[in-house]
Amino acid sequence: MDDTLYDQLQPFHKAVHQQLNTSFNNDEIKALYLASRKYSDEVFEKHMNGEITALDLQTYRITKACQDFGISLTYQQAVTFQETYLHEQQQIQLFPAIVELLDSLYANNKQLAILTNGEVDHQMMKVQRLGITQWVPAEHIFVSARVGYSKPSQKLFEYVENTLELDKDHTVYIGDSFENDIIGAKQMGWSAIWMNHRQRTKPVSNHQPDHTIESSDDLLAIFDIMEEV
């Protein structure tokens, strides 16, 4: 969901301008965002295991990312940044191409689901803000904290496959994280589309996406081709 269905950089961008008092340009803010996601992934399992709180993770990732750019944040400054970021997340919207794709798939009676890492309440807030349940039933929205496993754990993907009684040969998964999404889906034998709109470097892996795109707009053409096959 995050940074696949909507632009996660947008609320981050606004929080940077409101709280960090920097003259960062768009490319620098993008680099800071990517650094924060790296540090978030670094401690995510500790959070899932109960070793650290959500706020610990959130303050850690922005503090460490800022250090990479020579910016020193106090703990309270990191907390205030996170509060601003959460406030701006109330304004998120689906990518227009995602709306068009969901409309098309729903109209053609395709089974749709969401698989996302994170806390239940926080992720469901985003689901509500994005209006996802008009296409995806609530029981098809899988949040890692509710299931008990996190991407890319094969157990999480198996849980989704078994719950929805998926046919591997007709399951297509879209995600922005190579490690969490593409590896997770390909280890199950699903088709996988890597939405690499942040131009991340592809890691060395035995798993390869079936398609790599740099914009959600490209999804429409891919699914048109799939319908023709």
Order of alpha helices (4+ residues) and beta strands (2+ residues): alpha-alpha-alpha-alpha-alpha-beta-alpha-beta-alpha-alpha-beta-alpha-beta-beta-alpha
